Amino acid sequence: MKTISLITSTIDHLPLFFQNQTDPEANQMAAFTSKDPNDKEAYISKWTKHLNDDSITMHTVLLDEEIAGTVCTYPMNKELHITYWINKSHWGKGIATKAVQLFLQEFKTRPIHASIAFDNHGSRQVLLKNGFLENGSDHYFANARNKEIKEIFFILKT
């Protein structure tokens, strides 16, 4: 059985993270993405700033020694939010669930908010299995789908 672990993300990880997020199916699933997921310069610039921002905590998800994705918290609208992205080749294996669990064991600040596209059933399960509760919804423009869709909100209070 492979070991899932977290390490602090570095600038050296960004090119692989960029490559992961260019996958069309992954973008469709995430829905609320950058306007141009293929703009490497914009991606690297944005995430380099995030790595140097003390209000953002970003970890790299390892599957044994292989980089499998990221898990990150960031402030938005005076709330703390969590997001994660797992390489599509690792979907459906419980890696996101375990990575979020490990992150939450280490990162104790609460409450933490999350949001997903209404039809992202995998992410819904990741959040529910980690103790998040549904906390409302609204409709927003999703760049990856080029239309407004329902976004579901979650919260972890303890």
C-alpha positions in Angstrom: 0.0 0.0 0.0 1.3 3.4 -0.9 1.9 6.1 1.7 0.1 9.5 1.5 2.0 12.4 3.1 2.2 16.1 3.0 5.2 18.4 2.6 5.4 22.2 2.4 5.0 23.3 -1.3 7.9 25.0 -3.0 8.3 26.9 -6.2 9.8 23.8 -7.7 6.5 22.0 -7.5 4.6 24.7 -9.4 5.3 23.4 -13.0 3.8 20.0 -12.1 0.8 21.7 -10.4 0.3 23.8 -13.6 0.4 20.7 -15.7 -2.2 19.0 -13.5 -4.6 21.9 -13.7 -4.5 22.0 -17.5 -6.4 18.8 -17.9 -9.8 19.6 -19.5 -11.8 17.0 -17.5 -10.3 18.2 -14.3 -11.1 21.8 -15.1 -14.7 20.9 -16.0 -15.0 19.1 -12.7 -13.5 22.0 -10.7 -15.6 24.5 -12.7 -14.4 27.6 -10.8 -11.0 27.9 -12.4 -8.8 30.6 -14.0 -10.0 32.2 -17.2 -7.2 30.6 -19.2 -5.9 27.4 -17.5 -3.2 27.1 -20.2 -1.5 30.4 -19.3 1.5 29.0 -17.6 3.1 32.4 -16.9 0.0 33.7 -15.1 -0.3 30.5 -13.1 3.4 30.5 -12.0 3.2 34.2 -11.1 0.0 33.8 -9.1 1.2 30.7 -7.1 4.7 32.1 -6.5 3.0 35.1 -4.8 0.8 32.6 -2.8 3.8 30.7 -1.7 5.2 33.9 -0.2 1.9 34.9 1.4 1.8 34.1 5.2 -2.0 34.0 5.1 -1.9 31.0 2.7 -0.8 27.5 3.7 0.0 25.3 0.8 1.1 21.6 1.0 2.1 19.2 -1.7 0.4 15.8 -1.5 2.9 12.9 -2.0 2.0 9.4 -2.9 5.1 7.6 -1.7 7.6 10.0 -3.4 5.4 11.0 -6.3 3.7 14.4 -6.3 0.0 13.6 -6.5 -1.5 17.1 -5.8 -2.0 20.0 -3.4 -4.1 21.0 -0.4 -4.2 24.6 0.6 -5.9 27.2 2.8 -6.4 30.8 1.9 -8.4 33.8 3.1 -11.4 35.0 1.2 -14.1 37.4 2.3 -12.8 37.4 5.9 -13.1 33.6 6.0 -10.6 30.8 5.8 -11.1 28.4 2.8 -9.6 25.1 1.9 -9.0 23.8 -1.6 -7.3 20.8 -3.1 -6.4 19.4 -6.5 -5.4 15.8 -7.1 -3.9 14.6 -10.4 -6.6 12.9 -12.4 -4.6 9.7 -12.6 -5.1 9.4 -8.8 -8.9 10.1 -8.7 -11.1 7.6 -6.9 -8.4 6.2 -4.7 -9.1 8.1 -1.4 -6.0 10.2 -1.8 -7.8 13.6 -1.6 -9.8 12.4 1.5 -6.6 11.3 3.3 -4.6 14.4 2.2 -7.4 16.7 3.6 -7.5 14.6 6.8 -3.7 14.9 7.3 -3.9 18.6 6.5 -6.7 19.2 9.0 -4.8 17.3 11.7 -1.9 19.7 11.3 -3.8 22.9 10.6 -6.0 23.6 13.6 -7.6 26.9 12.7 -11.4 26.7 12.5 -13.9 27.3 11.0 -12.7 26.4 7.5 -15.0 26.9 4.5 -15.0 25.0 1.2 -17.1 25.2 -2.0 -17.6 22.9 -4.9 -19.5 22.8 -8.2 -22.9 21.2 -7.6 -22.0 18.1 -9.6 -18.5 17.5 -8.2 -19.6 14.4 -6.3 -16.0 13.3 -5.5 -15.2 16.5 -3.8 -18.5 16.4 -1.9 -17.5 13.0 -0.5 -14.0 14.3 0.4 -15.5 17.1 2.4 -18.2 15.1 4.1 -15.8 12.3 5.1 -13.6 15.0 6.8 -16.5 16.4 8.9 -17.6 19.4 6.7 -21.3 20.2 6.7 -23.2 21.7 3.8 -23.8 25.4 4.5 -25.8 26.8 1.6 -25.4 27.5 -2.1 -25.6 30.2 -4.7 -25.0 30.6 -8.4 -21.8 31.9 -9.9 -20.0 32.1 -13.2 -17.8 29.1 -13.8 -14.9 29.9 -16.2 -14.3 26.2 -17.1 -17.9 25.8 -18.2 -18.5 29.3 -19.5 -21.8 29.7 -17.7 -23.3 30.3 -14.3 -23.8 27.2 -12.2 -24.7 26.3 -8.7 -21.9 26.3 -6.1 -22.4 24.5 -2.8 -20.8 25.8 0.4 -19.4 23.7 3.3 -18.0 24.5 6.7 -15.9 22.7 9.3 -16.5 24.2 12.7 -14.4 22.0 15.0 
